[in-house]
Amino acid sequence: MSGDSDCTRTSPSAGSPSDNEFLPDREKYVCSLSPDLITKAREELQEKPEWRLRDVQALRDMVCKDYPSLGTCLDDAFLLRFLRARKFDYDRALQLLVNYHTCRRSWPEVFNNLKPSAIKPVLESGFVTVLPHLDPEGRHVVCIRPDRWTPSNYPITENIRAIYLTLEKLIQSEETQVNGIVILADYKGVSLSKASHFGPFVAKKVIGILQDGFPIRIKAVNIINEPRIFKGIFAIIKPFLKEKIANRFFLHGCDLNSLHQNIPPVILPEEYGGTAGKLDISAWNELLLASEEDFLHDFSQLVLPCDSSPHDMLVSGDTDEKQCDDSLRGMKPQLYYCY
């Protein structure tokens, strides 16, 4: 279903009592949230179940009016991701949706041919996986291990593709849309030569996607076993992080007790002082690879119209390019100093 066809269809007003009955070709949204999560969404995200479809229709109307050539999916469930990520602020949700598409279209090395089978070597390496158990807040824990990457095997963009698909899979869950996720990054064994692959261009792109270009709530980033070099990297990228995100970074070093204050041992694998057995990447890999057809279907709805380009779209909140490049240009000397 293309964005153009949806936007040219006559749609009901934002105050319509039942939007879906006017759209028989669009899948009807059915809320899967538990009563507790409905309450949480109301309190934390300003989501009111009685107004939910009205809010979705309001965002849909804004897309059709302001960005008729965006080429986006306009299904209720898809648009809800963006409303929840921006606490049902219509303008901010619209901006996030436009940024989502702009990010995808401006980095072809990452987003062309993006499907699980294409990043199978990354999955098999164990670079990124999702722990099998949720934390006490109902959040998935995404585990990233840069030491599992061998730069001579494939470029760093393959790792970014794997992380992006992992986030796309997780955000399909309404529970994740409400609860958010936690990241656990193990930097054990990361050398200067490997860290140098995360240069200014890559750093800027990744920060832009995670902060302003993807509808997911990152509630905490736990860094463990970070070498001295990481402190230099973080000092450089921190000015480009929003204060709220920067305050959610926790550097634990080799102190597992410190890590356990944020992530309880009961859900952690033995490698991180936990009691949940050895870290097993096979279950997540199988789940992601089994979702190939779903991704192909979902991404097929995100069509780039021939008469538009990413430069036509608004990416408000993105770091000024010259300022970012100038500030990050000194990365390598500082990395050598920290190392």
N, C-alpha and C positions, 0 to 999 in steps of 0.2 A: 504494500500500500504506500504510495508515494506521498510526499508532503504536498505536491502540487494538486493532486486529485482531491485530497482532503480539504485543502484551503479553498478550492473553487466550489465545493459543495455548500449549499446553504445550511448553516448551522443554527441551532437555537440560541437564544440569548443566555447570558451568564446566569440569569435568575430562573431558568427553566426548571420545573419541578422534577423532570426525569429526562436527562439529556440522552441517555443511551437508546431510548425507544425511537428516537429520530435517526439513529445511526445503525441500522440493522447489519451493515457490513463490518462494523467494528466490534471486536470482542468485548463482551459485557464484563465489567469489573466486578469481582466478588472479593470483599475484604477477607483476608486470612489471619488477621491479627487476633490474638487472644484478648479477653476483656482487660487484663492487666496492661497489655501493650497499647490498647486503644486509649486507656487512661494516661499512660506515659506519653503517647503521641499528642494527646490533648494538652498535657501540662508542659511538655518540653518543646513541642514543634508547632503549637497552636493549631493542631489539626482537629477540626470538629466533624465527626462522622456525618452529621446532618447537612453539612455544607460541602462535603468532600467533592461530590460530582459537580457542584456549582463552581468550585475553585478550579477544578480541572478544566472545565469548559471555558472559564475566564482566561486561563493560560493558553488554551488552544486558540481562542479568538485573537489573543494578542500575537501569537505566532503567525496566524493567517493574515492579520492586518499589517504587521510590521516586517515580517520576513516570509512572504509567500513563496519564495524560492529556496527556503532553507533545506528542503528535502529531508525532513525529519519524520519519524514515526509519531503519530498523534494519538495513539491508544491511551486510554485512561491510565493503565498500570505504568506505562512508560513515563508519562508526564508527571505522575505522582512522585516518582523518584526525585525529580527536580524540585517540586514543591516542598517535599519533606526535607531535602538537603538545605533549603533556604527558609525553613520555618514558615512556609506558606506566604511568603512575601512575593507577590506576583512579579514585580519588576526584577528582583534578584533571581528568581527562578528562571525567568526568561533570559536574563543575561547568562546564567549558568548553562542553559540549553544551547544558546548560540556559541558560547565558548567551547562547549563539548564538541560541537561540530567543527569549529575552527581549528581546534587542536588536532583533530583527526585528519583534517584536510591539509594541514601545514607541515606534517611530518610523515611523508610517504614511506620512509624507511621502516617506520614502526607500524603503520596502519594498513599498508597494502598487503593483501593476502593474509589478513589477520584471522587465524583459526587455530584451534588446539593442535591439530596434526602438524602444523608448520613450526611449532615451537616444542615439539616432542623431545629433542635433545636437551633443551633447557630443563624440562620437567624431569627427565631421567637423571639429570645431574644433581637434582635436589636443591637447586638454587632458590626456588620459591615453593612453598607448600602451605597448607592450612592445617593447623592442629585439629585433631578429631573432636576435642571437647571445647565447649563454650566456657567463657569466664563467668564469674558470679553475676555479671551484669548482662549476660546473654549475648556477649560479643564473640565473634570469631577472632582467632589469633592467627595472623599471617606471619609466617616465619620465613625470613630472607637470610640466605647464607652466601655472601659474595665469595667466600673462599672455595666454593664448589665450582666456580666459573674459571675455565681456562681460556684466556683471551685469544690464543692461537686457533681455537676451535670455531669460534663465531664471534661477531662483534657485540658490543655492549647493548646495542639496540634490541638484540634477541632477548636479553634478560628483561628489558623494559616491556617488550611485547608479552612476555609470560606474566609479568606482574599485572599488566593491564587486563589481560584475559581473566586472571584470577579475580580481580576486582569486579569485572563485568559479571562473572558467575555469581559472586557473593551478593551483589546488589540486586539480583533477581529476587532475592528473599525479602519480603516485607519486614520481617523481623530485623534483618540487617539494616534496612533503610531507617528503622526507628532507633535501634541500639547502637549502630555504628560498628567499627572494627578496632582492633588493637594490632599494632605491628611489633614484631620482635625481630630485630636485626642483629645477627651475630657476625662481628667483624674480625673474628679470630683469623690470623694468618694473612690479612690483607696487606700487601706490600705497596711501596710507593709506585712501582711500575703499574700495578693493577689499578690503584687509585687514580692515576693520571688519565685513565680512560674516561673518568667522570669529569670531563672538562667543562668550560663555561657554557658551551652550547647545550650539552646534555643536561647540565644542572638546571639551567634556566627553563628548558622544556619540561623536565620532570616536575619541578616546583610549580610551574604554571598549570600543568594538568591536575596535580593533586590538590592544589589550593582553589583554583578557579575554573577547572575544566572537567570535573567528574563529580557525579552526584552521590558522594559517599561521605560519611562522617567519620573522620579519623580521630579517635578519642585519646589515643596514647601511642607514642613511638618509643619503644624500649630498646636501647642500644647496649649490647653486651660485648665484652672482650675487645673493645675498641682500642687500637693502638694509638700512640701519641699523634700520629698523622691525622686521625679523625678529628681531633680537637681543632686542627688547622682548617680542615674542610668545613666543619660546622661553623667556625667563627666567620668564614667567608660567606656561607649561604644564609646565615641567620638573619642578616639585614633584609633579605628578600622574602623572609617568612612572615606571615601575619603574626602579630603578637600572640593570639590565641593558639595558633599551631606551634609556635616556638616554645611556648610554655608547656606543651604536651610532650616535649622531648625529655627523656630521662636517660642519662649516661651512667651506667652501672659499673663499668670496668669489668673486673673479674669477680665482683662481689655478688654471688648468687643470692645471699640473704637480702640484698638491696632489690634484686630482681623480684624475689618472692613477695616483697611488699606490694608490688604492682600486679604480678601474675602469680596466683597461688600454685604451689608445687603439685597439687592434686591434678592439674590439667597439663602440667609440663612434662616433657619426656625426660628420661634419665640424664640425657646430655646436659640438661640445664638444672640438675638437682631435683627433678620432679619425680613423681611416683606413677606416671602414666605409661610406663614401659619405654622401650626404645623408640626413637623417632622413626615413624613409618611414613614414607612419601607415596606409597603405592595407592592408597585409597583415594587421595585427592587427585592424583594423576589419572586414575581410572575414571573418576567422576567428570573431570574436565574434558578428557578425550571423548567420553561418551556423549558430550554436549555439542559435538561438532555440528550436527544438523540444526540444532537450536541457534547456534551462533550464526550460521550461514543464513538462516531465515531472518534473524533479528537484524543483522548487518545489511541484508539486502534492502531493508526499508530505509536505510540511511544513504540516500542517493545524492550525489553532487550534481546539481543541475548544470547544463552546459553553458548557461549564460551568467553564472555567478562564480565567485572565487572567494577564498577565505578573507581577502583584503576588503571585501565588501561588507564584512560583518563586524559587529562591535565586540571587542574583547576588553571591556572596562575592567580595571583592577589588575591587569597584567603589568608586570614591572616594565618601566621604560627601558627600551632595548639598549640605548646607548649607555644609560647609567649602569645597567646590569653588566654589559660587556666590559665597560671600563673598570668596574669594581672587581670583576672576576678575572681580569687580565693578570692580576698579580697572584693568582692561585698557585702556580707551580713554584715560584720562589718561596712562598710561605709553606708549601708542603715540604720542600727540602729542609726548611728551617725546623719544622716540627718533627720531621723524621730523624 
